[in-house]
Amino acid sequence: MPQQQETLDLDLQLTPQGSTAQGKIYAARVLTSPAGQASGAFQAPFTVADTTEFIQEIMPSARPMSRLALQAMMKEHGGRLFDTLFQDDLLVCLERSFDEARRRNATLRIKLRLHDTPELLNLPWEYLYHRRRNLFLSQSTTSSLVYFLELPDPVASLTITLPLRMLVVIASPADLPQLDAEREWQNIQHALTELIERGMVIIDRLPQATLPELQSALRRHDYHIFHFIGHVDLDENGGHGNLILVDAQGQAAPMPGEVLAQLLHNERTLRLAVLNACEGSPTAGENLFAGVAQQLVQQGVPAVIAMRQPISDEAAMTFSQEFYAALADGYSVDGAITEARVAVATRLGNGEWGTPQLIMHAHNGMLWQVAAKVDDAVIDGAAIGADLGVLAQLMQRSAVRERVAAYRADFTAAEREIDILSNYKFLHDLLHKLQFRCYNVITQEARRFPSDELAFDNLLNYEVTLQDIVANLQGVMEEAQFPQNETLWVNDLLDAQQLLRRALDTMESEALRRVVWLMRRVLALQPSTVNHRLSSAARALRLETIVASLRAIRQELGDVQVADPQLTQLDSGVHELE
C-alpha cells in the first residue's frame, strides 16, 4: 500500500434500540460514507462466552488444528458476524463504498462507534469476514477497522523528525505469574533491530517498572510511543482497569488506568500506547472507559493498541517489526496495523492476527507528520530575496522571454507525460507483482493441488494477493482514464480471480489450470505493451528542448550579478536532465 494512499471513512454508530426474549436489539447507523447514509438493526450473534471460546480455539496454545480447519472456523465466525450486521441498506451502503474506494484507489476505513454499547467491544470484530469478496476486512489493504471515540478536542497536529522515540515498560511483580522480562526485552529489540540500525527508532527501557521511575522517564524525554508488557486487571470495587506496575519491594502495585492516562496526557508528543497484556482491553458493565485502553484514549492519547489475549513471542515480534516499520515509513496507524496483521497471518498461519484491538480518536489515523530532512547547503532565504531582482532584469530581454515561453510550453507538456509515465510505471510494477507473487507461486502450488493440504492453504493466501492486485489495477486504470481497448485484458484476471475461488471451493484442479493459463496469457503480452508505452511517454518528455532553453537562459545569466552557488545549482540541475 502506498504511504499516502487516500482513505475514505465509513462511520458506523451502534446504539441500543430495545430488547426481545432473544436478547438486546441494536441500531446500526452509517453517519457518513462514500455512499451516503444508511441504517438497520441487528442482534449480537454471539454471547461473551461464545466469543471467549472462539478466541481460545484459534490461538496457537489451543488443540492442534489444520490450517484449513482454522481458516474455515475464522471465516464461519467472522462471516456470521458480518452477515448479522450488514444487511439490506447497510450492505448496499458498504458495497457502494467499497466500489467508490476502488475507483479512487483508496482504502475504506470502517469506524465502529461503540460509546453507547461497550458490551459490543467484546465481539470479535477484527475477524469480520465478507463471504462474497472472500475478505477479512481488517486483513486487507483495501479496508481497515478501528474503534473510534469522539472527543471534544481534536488531535493536535505534530511534525516530528526521525527517529521515533519509544519507552518500553516491562513489569513482572514477584507475587504474580512471572514474565521473562529479559526475554521480552530481547524480543522487542530483535524485532526493531533494522529500524534502530537505520536510525528510525530509539527504544528506552524503564529500569524499574515503578510509578516514580515512569514519571521521571516521561519528564526527561519526549516520547512518541509508550509500549507496556505486563499484567492488567479489573478493580474489584469500581470495575476500572488497573495496569500492574511494581513497588519498591518488587511486589504488584496496581495503577488505575486513569492515573496512567493523566501521566500520558501531559506528554504532548506521545501519540500511541501499546498494551501487551492478558486483558489489555476489558470493559465492565455499561462503562466504555472501564478498560485501560479506553481510559487512555478518553484522556487524549490519539491511539491505543490493546491485545485481546496473550500473544506468543513469535507473533509479538512479527507484529512489532512490521507495525513500527510501517509507522516509521509514514503509514496511518490503521494502515500500519493492517500491514502487521497480514504479516502475522501469512507467516505464522494462526489466528493471532486478530488479537490487537485499535482504539483511537485521531480522525485520519495519522499520528504525526515526518518532517523532510533539510539539506545544510540550502541557500539562505535572505540571499534568495536579494537575487530575485535579477529576474526582472532578465525578462526585459526578448531572447530570454522567447526561451522562457518555450520552456514553459515544453515543461507543461512534460508534466502531462510524467503523469502518463507514472500511471504506466504503476501498471508495470503491478504486473511484476502479479508474476512473482501470484503466477509463479500459483503455478508451483497447482502441481500439488488438490491432494496437498499445504498447497490449499498457500492458495488461500495467494487469492487475497490476487484480489488486491486486480483491485489496484482497476483503480489506476479508472483514475488514469486509459482507453477502453487498453484495459480489456483485466477481464482475464477477473475471470482468473473467480476461477481460483471456484477451485478452492470445489477442489477442482481443472479450474486452477485455467487460472494459470489466463495469467500466463496476460503476462505474455501486457508487460511488453506497457514497456512500449513507457518508452513512448519517455520520448515525448521533450527533455532536449527543455535543456536547450535552460542552457540559453544560463548564458544570459553570465551578464548579470548572480551568486556562484545559484549558478552551480542551476548547472547541476541541467546536467542531471541531460
N, C-alpha and C positions, 0 to 999 in steps of 0.2 A: 504494500500500500504506500503510495507517495506520501511524503511527510505532510504536505499542505493540502491533502485531498479534502474537498468540501464535505461538510457533514450537514445533513438535514435531520431535524428533530421530529419525532412522533411523540407528543407529550400525552401520556396516558394516566389519568387520575382514577383511582379505585376508592370508593366510599361505601359505607354501609347503606343498605336500602331496606332491609327488613329481615324477616326470618320465617321459615316454614318448619314443618315437622322434620324435614330432612336436613335442616341447618340454616345458617345465615345466607342471605342473598346480598350480593354486592353489585353496585352500579359501576359500570366502566364507561368513562367518557374521554374521548380524544379531544384535548383542548386545542391543540394545533398540530398540523402535519402538512406535508406537501400536497395531500389530497383533501384538505379541509377538516371538518369536524365530523364526529360520529359518536354514537352511544349504544349501550347494550347492558345486559345484566347476566350474572353467572353465579354459580355456587362452586366453592372450592372442591376440586375432585378428590383431594387427599386430606386426611387428618394429620396432625403433628406426628402421631405415631407412624403413619404410613410413610411420611417423608423421612423420618429418622431411620426407619428400616431400609428404605431405598438407598439413602446416602451411605449407610453402613455396608450394604451389599456391593456397592460399586467401588469401594475403597480397596486398595491393594492388600489390606490386612484381612479381608473377608475370605470366605471359602474360595478355592480355586475355580475360575470360570474362564471359558474360552473367550477370545476377543470378540468372536461373532456373537456369542450369547450376551456378553456385556453390552455391545453396541445395540443389540435388539432390546435389552432391558431399558437402556437410556432413551432410545427412540420411542419406545412404548410409553414410558412415564412422561417424557417431555412432550410427546405428541398429544397425550390426553390433556395435559395442562394447556397446551396451545389451542386445541380444539374447543376446550371449555371456555376459554377467554375470547378467542377471535371467532365470532360467529356473525352471520348476516352483515349488517352495516359496518361493524368493526373489521371484519375480514376484508370486505371490499376496500375500506379505507387503507388497511395495511398493504394490500396488493397494489393499489394505485400508488401508494407512497413508495413501495419498492420499485415500481416501474419508473417513477419520476427520478428516484435516486440513480437508477441505472442509466437513464437518459442523460443525466448530468455527470455521470461517472463519479457519484458521491456515495458516501456511507450513510445509512439510515440509523440514527441513534434513537433507541426506544427508551424514553424516560418514564420509569414507573414512579408515580407519586403515591406513597403509602402512609401519609401523615395521619389519616383518619382510620387506617386499617393496619395497625402494626402487627397483628397476628399473621397477616399475609406475607410478611417478610420471611417467615419460616418455610414457605413453599419453595420448591427447587426451581426458581425462575431461570437460573443460569442454564438449565437443561431444556428450555423451550425448544421444541422441535417442529419445524414446518414440514409436514409429510410430503406435500406436493413438490416443494422445492428441494426435498431431502437435505434440509439445512438446520443445524443447530444455530439459533440466532446469535448467541454470544461467542460462537467459534468461527465466525465468518468475517472476512474483511469488508463485506458489503453491508454489515449490520453490527450494532453493538447494543448492550443492555446495561443500564445503570439505574440505581435507586436515587431519585432526585428529591432533595429537600429545598423548599422555597423559604428563603430567609429574608428579613428586611433589608440587610445590607449586601450589595453585590460584592463579588470578589474583586479586590483592587488589582490593577494590572501590576506586573512585576517583570522587569527586564534583568536578566542575570548574565554574567559571564561564566563560562565553564572554568573550573569543574563544579559539578553539583556537590554539595556537602551533606553527608548523611550521618546521623547519630544513631548508633546501634546500642540497644539496651537488652541484655540477656540476663534474666532474673531466674534463679533457681534456689528458692529458700530451702534450708536444711530440713524443715518439717513438712515439706510437700514432696510429691513424687519428683525424683531428681531428673533434671535435664543434663545432658552432657554439654556444658556451656562452652568448653573449648572446641568440641567438635562443631557446635552450632556456629561459632565464630570462624572456624576454618572453612566451613561450608560457604558462608556468605562471602568471605574473602576470595575463595576459589571461584565462586560464581561471578564475581566482579573483577577478576584479575585483569582481563583485557581492557576494561574501561579505566581501571586505575592506571595501567601502564600507558594508556593513551592520554592521560591527564584529563579525563572527562568526569571522574568521580573521586572524591576523597571520603573515606569512611573512618569515623572515630568510634571507638568502643568506650562506653561508660565504665570506668574502672570498677566501681561498686554500684550495684543497682539499687541505690538508696535515694530517697526523695531529695535530701540536701545535695547529693552529687549531681542529680539530674538538673536541679535548678541552677547549680553552679555552671554546669556544662552549657546550658542554654544561654546563660549570661555571657559566657566567654566567646562564643562563636555564633555566627549567623548560619543556621541550618536550613536546608530546603526540605529535608526528609527525616522523619522520625520512624525508626524501624524497631519494633518490640518483639522479642521472642520470650515467651513465658506462659504464665497462667492467668486466666481471667475467671472470675466467678460472679455470682449474684449475692448482694447483701441480703441477709435473711430477713431483715425488718422491712426496709423500703423497696426491695426488689431492684435496686440500682446496681449497675455494673461496677465491679472493682477490678482494677489491674493490680496484680500482686507483685510488689517490689520486695526488698529485704530491709530489715532494720540493722542496727549496728552490730547485733549478735548473729546476723545471717538468718534470722527467722522471718517467716512470712509477715509482710507489712502491707495489708490491703490499702490501696489508694483509690478512692472513688473516682469514677470517670470524670466527674465534674472538676476535680482538683487537677487532673492531667489536662483537661480541656482549658482550664484557666492558665496553666503554665504555657501551653502551646499557643493559646490565643494571643499572648503577649509577644510572641515571636512573629514579627511581621513578614519575615522571609519564608517561614515554614508553610509549605503548601500541601504536604502529603504525609499521612501517617499510615503505616502498615503494621497490622496486629496479627502476628502469627501465634495463635493461642488455641487452646482446646475449645473455648467458647468465646471467640473474639467478637461475635456479633449477636448477643442474645437480646431478647425482648421479654418484658414481663407485663402481663395483663394488657391494658389498653395504652400504656405509656410508650410511645415510639422511642423516646430518648432514654429508655432503661439501659440499653446496651452502651458500652464504652464508645463504640464506633459512632453511634448516633449522637452521643453527647459531644464528641469532638466536632462533628460537623455543625451541630447546633451552636457551638461556641465560636465558629468561624473558620475551622480548618477546611480548606476548599474541597479536599477529597480524602477519604479513608478507605483502605482496603482491609477487610477483616476475614480471616479464614473461618469457614463454617465448621470445619472439622480439623483434627490434627492432620498435618500434611507430611508426607515422607521426605527424607533428606533429599532423595533424587529429584522429587517434584519441586521441593523448595528451591534447590539450586537452579534447576531449569527455569522455573518461573522467575526468580530474581535476575538471572542472567539476561533473559530476553526482555523482561519488563523494564528494567533500568536502562538497558541499551536503547530501547525504543524511546524512552523518555529523553535520554540524552541526545538522541537524534532529532528531537523536536516533535514527536508524536503527542497527540492529546492523551490524557490519562486513560480514557476508554479505548482508544486505538492501541495503546501500549499493552493494556491488559488482554486485549484480543490476541495480539502477537504472542503473548506469554501463554495464553490458553492453547493456541494452536501448537506451540512447541511442546507443551506437556502432553497433549492428546496424541500427536504424531510420534513423539519419541518414546513415550512410556506406555501408551496404549491402555491406560486405565481411566477411571472416572474423576481423577483428582483435578482435572482442568476446570471443573465447575465449583471447586472449593472456595476460591476467593470471591467475596462479595464487594462490589464497588458502590460506595455511598458518597454522594457529592452534592455540592451546590454551586460548583463552577459551571456556568451555563454552557460554554462552548468546550469544556473539557481541557482547555489549555491552562496549565498551572503557572506557566511563565513563558516569556519570550527570551530566546537565547540571543544575546547581542552579537552582532557580527564583529569579528576582530578588526581593529583599526590598525592599518599599516603605519609604522613610525615615520615613514617617509612621506606621509600625506602633506600636501602643501598647506602652509599656514593660511587661514582664512583671510587675514588682512592683506597678504601678498596677492591672493586671488583678486580681491576687490580692487587693488591698485592697478592690476593689469587689464581689468575689464574695459578700460578706455581704449585699449588697442583695437577692440572690435569695431567701434565706431569709425576709427581712423581707416581701418582696412576696407570697410564696406563702402567707402567713398570711391574706391577704385572699381571700374567697370569689369576688369578681368576677374577680380575677386568675386563680385556679385554674380557673374556668369557661372563661375566654378561652384559657388555656394548653392545656386539654383540647381545645377546639375547634380551636385552631391545630395541635395535634399530629395530630388526625384528618385535617384538611384537608391538612396537609403530607404525611402518609403517602400519601393519595390522589393528591396532586400528584406524588409520587415515581414512582408507578406510571404515571401519564400521561406523565411525562417520558421514561420508558423506552420507552413506545409511540411518543411523538413522535420519539425518537432513531432507532428502527427504521424508521419511515416516512420520516424525513428521509434515511436511508441509501438506502432504495429510490428516493426522489426523485432523489438525486444519481446513482445508478447508471443510472436511466432517462435522465437528462440526458446522461450519458456515452455511453449506447447511441446516442442520437440524433446527437450531434455527433462521436463518434469511430468510429462504425460505420455507422449508417444513412445519414447524409448522404454520407459518403465512398464507401461501397459502392455507393450509388445512382449516384454520379458515375462510378465505375470500370465499372459494369455497362454503360454506354453504349459503352465501348470494348472490352469483353471479348467474345470471346477473341482478337481479331486483334491487339491491342496488348500487347506483352510487358511494358511498364511497368505496365499495368493489372493483369496477372497478378502481378507482383512486389508491388505495393501490396496486393493482396487477400491475399497470404500473410501480410503483417504485420497486416492488419485481422482475419484469422482468429484470431490469437493474442489480440488485444484482445477479440474477442467471447467467446472461451473464458474469459478472466479475468473479464469482466463477468458471464457466466452463472454461473460458479462462485461469485462473490461474492453474487449474487442468491440462489442456493440456500442458501448459508451463512447469510445473515442471516434468511432465512425459516425455516430449521430451528432456528436459535438462538432466534428470537422466537416460534416455535410459532404462526405465523399459521394461521387456519382453512384447511382444505384448499381450500374454494371460492375463496379469495383468492390461491391460488398456481398454479391450473391454467394461467394464461397463460404461465408459464415454459416449459411444454411447447412452445409456439410457437417460443421461442428455441432450445430444444434441437433441434427439427426444423430450424430455420434453420442451426444450427451444423453438423449432419450434411449438409445440402444444400450448404452452402458448401464443405465438404470434397469432396463429390461433384463439384461444379462445377469445382474446381481439379484434381481427379484426371482428369476426363473431358473438360474444356474445354467443358462443356455450358452454354450460355447460358440455357436454359430453367430449369435448376436455380437459377441465380443470380437470375433474375427472381422465382422463388418465394421465395428468401431475402429479397429486398427487400419482397415482399408480406407475408410473415409479420412482419417487423419493423415495417412500416407499421401492421399491424393492432394490434400491441402498443402502439405509440406513439400510436395514435388514441384508445385507451381508458384505458390504465393511468395516465399522468401525471395526468389529471383525477381519476381514482379515488383515487390516492394523495394528491393535494392535498386532496380532500374528507376523507379520513381524518386528514390533518394538522390541518385546521381543527377537526374534531370533537374530536380529542385536546387541542388548544389550549383549546377552550371548556370542556373538562372539568377544567382545571387548578385551578379554584376560587380563582383569584388574588384575586378581590374579597373573598371571606370571609377569606382569609389576611391581606390588607391591613387589613381591619376589625379582626381580632384584634390585629394588631401595633399599630394606632393606639390601641386601648383600653389595651393594656399600656403604650404610650408615655405616655398620660395619667397612669397611676398612678405612673410614674417621676418625675413632677413633685413628688411629695410626699416623695421620699427623696433622699439625697445621692448623686448620680451625676455624675461629671465631665463637663464640657461636650463634650470630644472624643468620648466614647462616645455621648452623645445625638445629636451631629451625625452620627456614623457610622450610627446607627440610622435617623435621619430620612432620610439619603441612601439607605439600602437600601430603605426603604418607598417612597420617591419613585420609585426605579427599577422597582419592581413595578407601579406604577400605570399 
